[in-house]
Amino acid sequence: MRGFLQGVLWVTGVYFYFLIFAQFSFLEILDGLDGLDGGGLETGSLKLVMGAMALGGITGSVLVLPLRSRFSWAAIMRVAAGFCALMPVLAVVGSSSLGVFAYAGIALGIGLGLGVLTVLLAANLARIMSHVYVGAGLGTGLAYMFSNLPWVFQSTPEVRCYVTAAAVLLLALIPLKNVEGKTLKRKLPSLKLFPVGVICFTMLVWLDSAAFYIIQHNEEMKLGTWGESHLWRNAMVHLLVAVLSGWLLLRGRMVLVLATAFALLGVAGLMASEEVLRLVAGYLYPAGVSLYSVALILYPAVWLGQKGATLRAVVLFAVAGWVGSAMGIGMAQDLNRVPGVFVVVAGLAMIFPLVYSQVKHRKRELAVCGLVAVPCLLWIFANKETHIHSSSDPISLGREVYISEGCIHCHSRYVRPNSEDVLLWGPEGDIAKVTSEKPVIIGNRRQGPDLLHVGLRRSKAWIRQHFIDPQSLDANSSMPSYAYLFKDDRGEALVDYLAAFESVDLAKRQAEIHQWLPSSATSAKSAERGDYLFTTYCASCHGEQGRGDGVLAGLWVKPPANLIDSPFAFTSVDDGGVMLARVIKFGIPGTDMPGHELLSDSDVKTLVDHVRLLRKK
């Protein structure tokens, strides 16, 4: 019984560390960084850090081979557990001072420690655990259950880091007793060809990682599948299905377990994109994860035998665990739903090795089928209709485009009350109205301006040009081009959706603008600063000399004002430049003149002085 508990503790501790720290809390710490790449990690920096973790995992897995030849597996496991315990502490202690490369170093350490630990645990599971099938299922289920307990899942990232550090440190302090000979003996079962198993597990991890990343970064999907209100349900599903997986594997049902896991993950991923099916997806997804997670740890040694187990574990976890995970996350970063093609490709990759022996003597028949099917499929994809036809109303259609193109990943559509948002983006949002939408599109992050009242601040022509060539209007913009949307009706529908506003909001916005005054505590900056600001923000339309002949002047319904000679109808009163400051700050509603809401008051005053100086030349 002691060996059984020892093994359950190790499986639970290692999986718990991986789930709560490596996959969850560490990423939250990176997201919450202040003063690093503008608050949190930029996409490129995040890829660097996560790439370092994957590299560490692969390196740690391979490193087991030379280490195993010089030291005992039990000693290596305990040292690796202690090393893993150090990483969460470093991540928390350095959260306010470390740079990108330091966090990449911590990520590398996480991967190294986990790579060594997971390989040796899988390779020696039968040595440290009696009743290994039941124990592996129970340990895996407990790890997932503890990870989903509300007081763990909802605690701060720092608390979770210390909890996971304590968990693996406890493992390092517990002596490992060899219980070889007490495990249940059984005949070598199906799926005995190791390369076939590696392919199957790689596809499962790839599909799981991609689906998890997409759902986790889509607020609507996340709340509907494994949101906070579903934590107890998730915990129980994980525990029960993991124990069931151990029982099925004990009875030799490896192929059934992997096939069922794939079906559950694939169907759950597709269901998560449909609002009415997300509740069901919330049951299927954890069930699929628990099924294959138990099989993954049992497969290289317990399932295929102890001879050559370490090398098999190295290959399995390096390829399926780390490469499969990196592939899934990398391919899912720009997606807002699980594509059906992901499920099809993963399924075909798993099925082909299993049925190859049945079809290898039918090569000519398969070749004929391929010659007929491939051209047909190519013709279908080449002539596939790209329009969205679910709505004939342009604004409703534009909303569908907004959702399908993933605009919620960078933009919000909710102006927060009693904040600087009201001045920047328009009247405060109605939370009851926003949350009553189906689906709710408040937004996941705010890397760009809020788009709730963009029609009050920008004309349709401006919005259209910004979609086609963002950098033509703002050289520093990180927004990609969406020119392809204007090859059909999606682009104009999206413009109509964003440009729509209510008259009551227009009145509120105009009142806000007329009440605004640049801070009296700030003063204009140097003439050189004025030249820079004018060149950066104004010259593309008004021209470098201010005569209304900029490179974009021909795009607008009304040509930009000649700032040298034309009368300023909106500044008929000599008010010291106040009205001109409001135009620079907020634009002119109803025209193509945009505002520059993010400019500081001193920069606005500097531009006012620059424009007034142009008129005196």
C-alpha positions as CSV (number, residue, x, y, z in Angstrom):
1,M,0.0,0.0,0.0
2,R,2.9,2.3,0.7
3,G,4.2,1.9,-2.8
4,F,0.8,2.7,-4.2
5,L,0.5,6.0,-2.2
6,Q,4.1,6.9,-3.1
7,G,3.3,6.6,-6.8
8,V,0.0,8.4,-6.5
9,L,1.8,11.3,-4.8
10,W,4.4,11.6,-7.5
11,V,1.9,11.5,-10.4
12,T,-0.3,14.0,-8.7
13,G,2.5,16.4,-7.8
14,V,4.2,16.4,-11.2
15,Y,0.9,16.8,-13.1
16,F,-0.3,19.5,-10.7
17,Y,3.0,21.5,-11.1
18,F,2.7,21.3,-14.9
19,L,-0.9,22.3,-15.0
20,I,-1.1,25.1,-12.4
21,F,2.4,26.6,-12.7
22,A,3.9,25.9,-16.1
23,Q,0.6,26.1,-18.1
24,F,-1.3,28.7,-16.1
25,S,0.3,30.8,-13.4
26,F,3.6,31.5,-15.2
27,L,1.7,32.8,-18.2
28,E,-0.5,35.0,-15.9
29,I,2.7,36.5,-14.3
30,L,4.0,37.3,-17.7
31,D,0.7,38.9,-18.7
32,G,0.7,41.0,-15.5
33,L,4.2,42.5,-15.8
34,D,4.4,46.3,-15.6
35,G,7.0,48.4,-17.4
36,L,8.0,45.5,-19.7
37,D,7.2,46.1,-23.3
38,G,4.5,48.5,-22.3
39,G,2.9,46.3,-19.6
40,G,2.9,42.5,-20.1
41,L,4.9,40.8,-22.8
42,E,4.5,41.7,-26.5
43,T,3.7,38.8,-28.8
44,G,7.3,38.4,-30.0
45,S,8.6,38.4,-26.5
46,L,6.0,35.9,-25.3
47,K,7.0,33.6,-28.2
48,L,10.6,33.9,-27.1
49,V,9.8,32.9,-23.5
50,M,7.5,30.0,-24.4
51,G,9.9,28.9,-27.1
52,A,12.6,28.7,-24.4
53,M,10.3,26.5,-22.3
54,A,9.8,24.1,-25.2
55,L,13.5,24.0,-25.9
56,G,14.1,23.3,-22.2
57,G,11.6,20.5,-22.2
58,I,13.1,18.8,-25.2
59,T,16.6,19.3,-23.8
60,G,15.6,18.0,-20.4
61,S,14.0,14.9,-21.9
62,V,17.1,14.1,-23.9
63,L,19.4,14.9,-20.9
64,V,17.9,12.0,-19.1
65,L,19.9,9.5,-21.1
66,P,23.5,10.6,-20.1
67,L,22.3,11.4,-16.5
68,R,20.7,7.9,-16.2
69,S,24.0,6.2,-17.0
70,R,25.8,8.0,-14.2
71,F,23.3,8.4,-11.4
72,S,20.3,6.5,-10.0
73,W,16.9,7.3,-11.4
74,A,15.6,8.0,-7.9
75,A,18.3,10.5,-7.1
76,I,17.8,12.3,-10.4
77,M,14.0,12.5,-9.9
78,R,14.4,14.0,-6.4
79,V,17.0,16.6,-7.6
80,A,14.8,17.5,-10.6
81,A,11.8,18.0,-8.3
82,G,13.9,20.3,-6.1
83,F,15.0,22.2,-9.2
84,C,11.4,22.5,-10.3
85,A,10.4,23.9,-6.9
86,L,12.9,26.8,-7.4
87,M,11.3,28.1,-10.6
88,P,8.0,29.4,-9.2
89,V,9.9,31.2,-6.5
90,L,12.2,32.9,-9.0
91,A,9.2,33.9,-11.2
92,V,7.4,35.6,-8.2
93,V,10.5,37.2,-6.6
94,G,11.6,38.7,-9.9
95,S,8.2,39.7,-11.2
96,S,8.9,43.4,-10.8
97,S,12.5,43.6,-11.9
98,L,13.4,40.9,-14.5
99,G,13.6,41.5,-18.2
100,V,12.5,39.4,-21.1
101,F,15.6,37.3,-21.3
102,A,15.6,36.6,-17.6
103,Y,12.1,35.2,-17.9
104,A,13.2,33.2,-20.9
105,G,15.8,31.8,-18.6
106,I,13.2,30.8,-16.0
107,A,11.1,29.3,-18.8
108,L,14.1,27.3,-20.0
109,G,14.6,26.1,-16.4
110,I,10.9,25.1,-16.1
111,G,11.2,23.1,-19.3
112,L,14.5,21.4,-18.2
113,G,13.1,20.4,-14.8
114,L,9.8,19.1,-16.2
115,G,11.6,17.3,-19.1
116,V,13.8,15.3,-16.8
117,L,11.0,14.7,-14.2
118,T,8.2,13.6,-16.6
119,V,10.5,11.2,-18.6
120,L,11.9,9.5,-15.5
121,L,8.5,9.3,-13.8
122,A,6.9,7.6,-16.9
123,A,10.0,5.3,-17.4
124,N,10.0,4.1,-13.8
125,L,6.4,4.3,-12.8
126,A,6.1,0.5,-12.4
127,R,9.1,0.6,-10.1
128,I,7.6,3.2,-7.7
129,M,3.9,2.2,-7.7
130,S,2.0,-1.0,-7.0
131,H,-1.4,-1.4,-8.8
132,V,0.0,1.0,-11.3
133,Y,-3.0,1.4,-13.7
134,V,-5.4,2.3,-10.9
135,G,-2.7,4.5,-9.3
136,A,-1.9,6.4,-12.4
137,G,-5.5,7.1,-13.1
138,L,-6.1,8.2,-9.5
139,G,-3.0,10.4,-9.4
140,T,-3.8,12.1,-12.7
141,G,-7.4,12.7,-11.7
142,L,-6.4,14.2,-8.4
143,A,-3.9,16.5,-10.1
144,Y,-6.6,17.8,-12.4
145,M,-9.2,18.0,-9.6
146,F,-6.9,20.0,-7.3
147,S,-6.1,22.3,-10.2
148,N,-9.8,23.1,-10.7
149,L,-10.7,23.6,-7.0
150,P,-12.0,27.2,-6.7
151,W,-9.7,28.2,-3.8
152,V,-6.7,27.1,-6.0
153,F,-7.9,28.1,-9.4
154,Q,-9.2,31.5,-8.3
155,S,-6.2,32.4,-6.1
156,T,-3.6,34.9,-7.2
157,P,-0.8,33.7,-9.5
158,E,1.7,34.3,-6.7
159,V,-0.2,32.0,-4.3
160,R,-0.5,29.3,-6.9
161,C,3.3,29.5,-7.6
162,Y,4.1,29.0,-3.9
163,V,1.6,26.1,-3.7
164,T,3.1,24.3,-6.7
165,A,6.7,25.0,-5.4
166,A,5.7,23.4,-2.1
167,A,4.1,20.4,-3.8
168,V,7.2,19.4,-5.8
169,L,9.5,20.3,-2.9
170,L,7.6,17.8,-0.9
171,L,8.2,15.2,-3.6
172,A,12.0,15.9,-3.4
173,L,12.0,15.3,0.3
174,I,10.1,11.9,0.1
175,P,12.5,8.9,-0.3
176,L,11.7,6.8,-3.3
177,K,11.3,3.1,-2.5
178,N,11.6,0.6,-5.3
179,V,8.5,-1.6,-5.4
180,E,9.3,-3.5,-8.6
181,G,7.6,-6.9,-8.7
182,K,4.4,-5.7,-7.0
183,T,2.8,-4.2,-10.1
184,L,0.0,-6.0,-11.9
185,K,1.4,-8.2,-14.6
186,R,-0.4,-8.4,-18.0
187,K,0.2,-9.5,-21.5
188,L,1.6,-7.0,-24.1
189,P,-1.5,-5.4,-25.5
190,S,-2.5,-3.7,-28.7
191,L,-0.9,-0.5,-30.1
192,K,2.5,-2.2,-29.4
193,L,4.2,-0.4,-32.3
194,F,5.9,2.5,-30.6
195,P,6.1,4.9,-33.6
196,V,2.3,4.5,-34.0
197,G,1.8,5.4,-30.4
198,V,4.1,8.5,-30.7
199,I,2.0,9.7,-33.7
200,C,-1.3,9.2,-31.9
201,F,-0.1,11.0,-28.7
202,T,1.4,13.8,-30.7
203,M,-1.8,14.5,-32.5
204,L,-3.8,14.4,-29.3
205,V,-1.4,16.8,-27.5
206,W,-1.4,19.1,-30.6
207,L,-5.2,19.1,-30.8
208,D,-5.6,19.6,-27.1
209,S,-3.0,22.5,-27.0
210,A,-4.6,24.3,-29.9
211,A,-8.1,24.0,-28.6
212,F,-7.1,25.0,-25.0
213,Y,-5.2,28.1,-26.3
214,I,-8.1,29.2,-28.5
215,I,-10.8,28.7,-25.8
216,Q,-8.6,30.2,-23.1
217,H,-8.1,33.4,-25.1
218,N,-11.8,33.8,-26.1
219,E,-13.7,35.1,-23.2
220,E,-17.1,33.8,-24.4
221,M,-15.8,30.3,-25.1
222,K,-13.9,30.2,-21.8
223,L,-16.9,31.3,-19.6
224,G,-19.2,28.8,-21.4
225,T,-16.8,25.8,-21.1
226,W,-14.6,25.9,-18.1
227,G,-15.4,29.3,-16.5
228,E,-15.4,29.9,-12.8
229,S,-19.0,28.7,-12.4
230,H,-18.0,25.3,-13.8
231,L,-14.9,24.6,-11.6
232,W,-16.4,21.9,-9.4
233,R,-18.0,20.2,-12.4
234,N,-14.6,20.2,-14.2
235,A,-12.8,18.8,-11.1
236,M,-15.2,15.9,-10.7
237,V,-15.3,15.0,-14.4
238,H,-11.4,15.0,-14.5
239,L,-11.2,12.7,-11.4
240,L,-13.9,10.2,-12.5
241,V,-12.8,9.9,-16.1
242,A,-9.1,9.6,-15.2
243,V,-9.9,6.7,-12.9
244,L,-12.0,5.2,-15.6
245,S,-9.1,5.6,-18.1
246,G,-6.9,3.6,-15.7
247,W,-9.4,0.8,-15.4
248,L,-9.9,0.6,-19.2
249,L,-6.1,0.5,-19.8
250,L,-5.9,-2.3,-17.2
251,R,-8.3,-4.2,-19.4
252,G,-6.1,-3.6,-22.5
253,R,-8.3,-0.9,-24.1
254,M,-5.5,1.5,-25.2
255,V,-6.9,2.0,-28.7
256,L,-10.4,2.6,-27.3
257,V,-9.0,5.1,-24.8
258,L,-7.1,7.1,-27.4
259,A,-9.9,7.0,-30.0
260,T,-12.5,8.2,-27.4
261,A,-10.1,10.9,-26.2
262,F,-9.7,12.2,-29.8
263,A,-13.4,12.1,-30.4
264,L,-14.2,14.0,-27.2
265,L,-11.5,16.6,-27.8
266,G,-12.4,17.1,-31.5
267,V,-16.1,17.4,-30.8
268,A,-15.6,19.6,-27.8
269,G,-13.3,22.0,-29.7
270,L,-15.9,22.4,-32.5
271,M,-18.8,22.8,-30.0
272,A,-17.0,25.5,-28.1
273,S,-17.4,27.8,-31.1
274,E,-21.2,27.5,-30.9
275,E,-22.8,29.3,-27.9
276,V,-25.7,26.8,-27.4
277,L,-23.3,23.8,-27.3
278,R,-20.6,25.2,-25.0
279,L,-22.1,23.7,-21.9
280,V,-21.8,20.2,-23.4
281,A,-18.3,21.0,-24.6
282,G,-17.5,21.8,-21.0
283,Y,-18.1,18.1,-20.1
284,L,-16.5,16.5,-23.1
285,Y,-13.3,18.5,-23.1
286,P,-12.0,17.6,-19.6
287,A,-13.1,14.0,-20.2
288,G,-11.0,13.7,-23.3
289,V,-8.0,15.3,-21.6
290,S,-8.1,13.0,-18.6
291,L,-8.5,9.9,-20.9
292,Y,-5.3,10.5,-22.9
293,S,-3.3,12.0,-20.0
294,V,-3.4,8.7,-18.0
295,A,-2.5,6.8,-21.2
296,L,0.4,9.1,-21.9
297,I,2.2,8.4,-18.6
298,L,1.5,4.6,-18.7
299,Y,2.4,4.0,-22.4
300,P,6.2,4.0,-22.6
301,A,7.1,1.7,-19.8
302,V,4.1,0.1,-18.1
303,W,2.3,-0.6,-21.4
304,L,5.2,-1.6,-23.6
305,G,7.4,-3.1,-20.9
306,Q,10.5,-2.0,-18.9
307,K,13.1,-2.9,-21.4
308,G,14.0,0.2,-23.4
309,A,11.5,2.2,-21.4
310,T,13.8,5.3,-20.7
311,L,14.6,5.8,-24.4
312,R,10.9,5.5,-25.3
313,A,9.9,7.9,-22.6
314,V,12.5,10.4,-23.9
315,V,11.2,10.2,-27.5
316,L,7.5,10.3,-26.5
317,F,7.7,13.3,-24.2
318,A,10.1,15.2,-26.4
319,V,8.0,14.7,-29.5
320,A,4.5,14.3,-28.3
321,G,4.7,16.4,-25.2
322,W,6.9,19.4,-26.1
323,V,6.9,19.5,-29.9
324,G,3.2,18.6,-30.1
325,S,2.3,21.3,-27.6
326,A,4.4,24.0,-29.2
327,M,2.9,23.2,-32.6
328,G,-0.6,23.4,-31.3
329,I,-0.1,26.8,-29.5
330,G,1.9,28.2,-32.4
331,M,-0.8,27.4,-35.0
332,A,-3.6,28.6,-32.8
333,Q,-2.3,32.0,-31.8
334,D,-4.2,33.9,-34.5
335,L,-7.4,31.9,-34.5
336,N,-10.6,32.6,-32.6
337,R,-12.3,29.2,-33.1
338,V,-11.1,25.6,-33.5
339,P,-11.0,24.9,-37.2
340,G,-12.6,21.7,-38.4
341,V,-9.5,21.1,-40.5
342,F,-7.5,20.7,-37.2
343,V,-9.8,17.9,-36.1
344,V,-9.7,16.2,-39.6
345,V,-5.9,16.3,-39.9
346,A,-5.4,15.0,-36.4
347,G,-7.9,12.2,-37.0
348,L,-6.3,11.2,-40.3
349,A,-2.8,11.2,-38.8
350,M,-4.0,8.9,-36.0
351,I,-6.1,6.6,-38.2
352,F,-3.6,6.1,-41.0
353,P,-0.9,4.2,-39.0
354,L,-3.6,2.0,-37.4
355,V,-5.2,1.0,-40.7
356,Y,-2.1,1.0,-42.9
357,S,-1.6,-2.7,-42.5
358,Q,-5.1,-3.2,-43.9
359,V,-4.6,-1.0,-47.0
360,K,-0.9,-1.5,-47.9
361,H,-1.9,-4.2,-50.4
362,R,-4.4,-1.9,-52.1
363,K,-1.9,0.7,-53.4
364,R,-3.3,0.8,-57.0
365,E,-6.8,1.3,-55.8
366,L,-5.7,4.1,-53.4
367,A,-3.8,5.8,-56.2
368,V,-6.8,5.8,-58.5
369,C,-9.0,7.3,-55.7
370,G,-6.4,9.9,-55.0
371,L,-6.2,10.9,-58.7
372,V,-9.9,11.4,-58.7
373,A,-10.4,13.0,-55.3
374,V,-7.5,15.5,-55.1
375,P,-8.5,17.5,-58.2
376,C,-12.1,17.5,-57.0
377,L,-11.2,18.8,-53.6
378,L,-8.9,21.5,-55.1
379,W,-11.7,22.7,-57.3
380,I,-14.1,22.9,-54.4
381,F,-11.7,25.0,-52.3
382,A,-10.8,27.2,-55.3
383,N,-14.5,28.0,-55.9
384,K,-15.5,28.2,-52.2
385,E,-17.8,31.1,-51.5
386,T,-16.1,33.5,-49.1
387,H,-19.2,35.7,-48.3
388,I,-20.9,35.4,-45.0
389,H,-24.6,34.9,-45.7
390,S,-26.1,34.5,-42.3
391,S,-27.6,38.0,-42.4
392,S,-28.7,40.4,-45.1
393,D,-28.4,43.4,-42.8
394,P,-25.0,45.1,-43.4
395,I,-24.6,46.0,-39.7
396,S,-25.5,42.5,-38.5
397,L,-23.2,41.1,-41.1
398,G,-20.4,43.4,-40.0
399,R,-20.8,42.2,-36.5
400,E,-20.3,38.6,-37.7
401,V,-17.2,39.7,-39.5
402,Y,-15.9,41.5,-36.4
403,I,-16.3,38.3,-34.4
404,S,-14.9,36.0,-37.1
405,E,-11.8,38.1,-37.7
406,G,-10.9,38.1,-34.0
407,C,-11.2,41.8,-33.4
408,I,-12.0,41.1,-29.7
409,H,-8.4,39.9,-29.1
410,C,-7.1,43.5,-29.4
411,H,-10.0,45.8,-29.0
412,S,-12.8,46.2,-26.4
413,R,-16.3,47.5,-27.0
414,Y,-17.1,48.8,-23.6
415,V,-16.1,52.3,-22.3
416,R,-15.6,51.9,-18.6
417,P,-17.5,54.4,-16.4
418,N,-15.6,57.0,-14.3
419,S,-12.3,56.4,-16.1
420,E,-10.2,58.3,-18.7
421,D,-11.9,56.1,-21.3
422,V,-14.9,58.4,-21.4
423,L,-12.7,61.3,-22.5
424,L,-10.7,59.2,-24.9
425,W,-13.3,57.0,-26.6
426,G,-16.7,58.5,-25.9
427,P,-19.7,58.1,-23.6
428,E,-19.6,55.3,-21.0
429,G,-20.9,52.0,-22.0
430,D,-24.2,50.4,-20.8
431,I,-23.0,47.2,-19.1
432,A,-26.6,45.7,-19.2
433,K,-26.8,46.3,-22.9
434,V,-23.3,45.0,-23.6
435,T,-23.8,41.8,-21.6
436,S,-27.2,41.1,-23.2
437,E,-25.5,40.7,-26.6
438,K,-25.2,37.2,-28.0
439,P,-22.3,36.6,-27.9
440,V,-20.9,39.2,-25.6
441,I,-18.0,41.0,-27.3
442,I,-16.6,43.3,-24.6
443,G,-13.1,42.1,-25.7
444,N,-10.3,40.0,-24.2
445,R,-7.5,42.6,-24.1
446,R,-7.1,46.2,-25.0
447,Q,-4.0,46.5,-27.2
448,G,-5.8,49.1,-29.4
449,P,-8.5,51.8,-28.9
450,D,-12.0,50.9,-27.7
451,L,-14.3,50.6,-30.7
452,L,-17.7,51.1,-29.0
453,H,-18.1,54.7,-30.4
454,V,-15.6,54.7,-33.2
455,G,-18.2,56.1,-35.6
456,L,-18.3,59.2,-33.4
457,R,-14.6,59.7,-33.8
458,R,-13.8,58.5,-37.3
459,S,-15.5,58.7,-40.7
460,K,-16.3,55.6,-42.8
461,A,-13.6,56.7,-45.3
462,W,-11.0,56.8,-42.5
463,I,-12.1,53.5,-41.0
464,R,-11.9,51.9,-44.5
465,Q,-8.4,53.2,-45.2
466,H,-7.2,52.1,-41.7
467,F,-8.4,48.5,-42.5
468,I,-6.7,48.6,-45.9
469,D,-3.4,50.2,-44.9
470,P,-3.1,51.0,-41.2
471,Q,0.4,52.3,-41.4
472,S,-0.6,55.0,-44.0
473,L,-2.5,56.7,-41.2
474,D,-0.2,55.8,-38.3
475,A,3.3,54.7,-39.1
476,N,3.6,53.2,-35.6
477,S,0.4,51.1,-35.8
478,S,0.8,47.4,-35.0
479,M,-2.5,46.5,-36.7
480,P,-2.2,44.2,-39.7
481,S,-3.9,45.0,-43.1
482,Y,-7.4,43.6,-43.7
483,A,-7.5,44.6,-47.3
484,Y,-8.6,41.1,-48.3
485,L,-12.0,41.8,-46.6
486,F,-12.8,44.4,-49.3
487,K,-12.5,41.8,-52.1
488,D,-16.2,41.0,-51.2
489,D,-18.9,42.5,-49.1
490,R,-17.3,41.8,-45.7
491,G,-15.1,44.9,-45.6
492,E,-17.9,47.4,-46.2
493,A,-20.2,45.5,-43.8
494,L,-17.5,45.8,-41.1
495,V,-17.1,49.5,-41.8
496,D,-20.9,50.0,-41.5
497,Y,-21.0,48.1,-38.2
498,L,-18.2,50.1,-36.6
499,A,-19.4,53.5,-38.0
500,A,-22.9,53.1,-36.6
501,F,-23.8,55.2,-33.6
502,E,-26.9,56.6,-31.8
503,S,-27.8,60.3,-31.9
504,V,-28.0,60.4,-28.1
505,D,-24.3,59.3,-27.9
506,L,-23.3,61.9,-30.5
507,A,-24.9,64.6,-28.3
508,K,-23.0,63.3,-25.2
509,R,-19.7,63.2,-27.1
510,Q,-20.1,66.8,-28.4
511,A,-20.8,67.9,-24.8
512,E,-17.7,66.1,-23.6
513,I,-15.6,67.8,-26.3
514,H,-16.9,71.3,-25.6
515,Q,-16.2,70.9,-21.9
516,W,-12.6,69.8,-22.4
517,L,-9.8,72.3,-21.9
518,P,-6.1,71.5,-22.1
519,S,-4.5,71.4,-18.7
520,S,-3.3,74.8,-17.6
521,A,-0.5,73.1,-15.8
522,T,1.2,72.0,-19.0
523,S,2.9,74.2,-21.6
524,A,3.8,73.8,-25.2
525,K,7.1,72.1,-26.1
526,S,9.9,73.2,-28.5
527,A,9.4,74.1,-32.2
528,E,11.4,71.0,-33.1
529,R,8.8,68.9,-31.3
530,G,6.1,70.7,-33.2
531,D,7.7,69.9,-36.5
532,Y,8.0,66.2,-35.5
533,L,4.4,66.0,-34.3
534,F,3.0,67.7,-37.5
535,T,5.1,65.5,-39.8
536,T,4.0,62.4,-37.9
537,Y,0.3,63.0,-37.4
538,C,-0.8,65.7,-39.9
539,A,1.4,65.9,-43.0
540,S,0.0,62.7,-44.6
541,C,-3.3,64.7,-45.2
542,H,-2.4,68.3,-44.8
543,G,0.9,68.1,-46.6
544,E,4.4,68.9,-45.2
545,Q,3.8,72.6,-45.7
546,G,0.2,72.5,-44.5
547,R,-1.4,73.4,-47.8
548,G,-3.8,70.4,-47.8
549,D,-1.9,68.5,-50.5
550,G,-0.7,65.4,-48.5
551,V,-0.3,62.0,-50.0
552,L,-3.7,60.9,-48.6
553,A,-5.6,64.1,-49.4
554,G,-7.4,62.5,-52.4
555,L,-9.0,59.8,-50.3
556,W,-11.4,62.0,-48.4
557,V,-14.9,63.3,-49.3
558,K,-13.8,66.8,-48.5
559,P,-10.1,67.7,-49.1
560,P,-8.1,68.5,-46.0
561,A,-7.9,72.1,-45.0
562,N,-5.2,74.4,-46.3
563,L,-3.8,75.4,-43.0
564,I,-1.9,78.4,-44.6
565,D,-4.7,80.2,-46.5
566,S,-8.1,78.6,-45.9
567,P,-10.4,80.2,-43.3
568,F,-11.0,78.2,-40.1
569,A,-14.8,78.2,-39.9
570,F,-14.6,76.3,-36.6
571,T,-12.3,78.8,-35.0
572,S,-14.0,82.1,-35.9
573,V,-13.4,83.4,-32.4
574,D,-9.9,84.3,-31.2
575,D,-10.0,82.1,-28.1
576,G,-6.2,81.6,-27.8
577,G,-6.3,78.3,-29.7
578,V,-8.8,76.4,-27.4
579,M,-11.1,75.4,-30.3
580,L,-8.1,74.4,-32.4
581,A,-6.8,72.3,-29.6
582,R,-10.2,70.5,-29.4
583,V,-10.1,69.8,-33.1
584,I,-6.6,68.3,-32.8
585,K,-7.6,66.3,-29.8
586,F,-11.0,65.0,-30.9
587,G,-11.2,65.7,-34.7
588,I,-14.4,67.1,-36.3
589,P,-17.4,64.8,-36.0
590,G,-19.1,64.3,-39.4
591,T,-15.9,64.9,-41.4
592,D,-12.8,62.9,-42.3
593,M,-10.7,64.8,-39.8
594,P,-9.8,62.3,-37.0
595,G,-8.9,63.1,-33.5
596,H,-5.5,62.4,-31.8
597,E,-6.9,61.3,-28.4
598,L,-3.8,59.8,-27.0
599,L,-1.7,63.0,-27.5
600,S,-0.8,64.6,-24.2
601,D,-2.0,68.1,-23.4
602,S,1.4,69.6,-23.9
603,D,1.7,67.9,-27.3
604,V,-1.7,69.3,-28.3
605,K,-0.6,72.8,-27.3
606,T,2.6,72.3,-29.2
607,L,0.6,71.4,-32.4
608,V,-1.7,74.4,-31.8
609,D,1.3,76.7,-31.7
610,H,2.8,75.1,-34.8
611,V,-0.5,75.5,-36.9
612,R,-0.9,79.1,-35.8
613,L,2.6,79.8,-36.8
614,L,2.0,78.3,-40.2
615,R,-0.8,80.8,-40.8
616,K,1.5,83.7,-39.9
617,K,4.2,82.8,-42.5
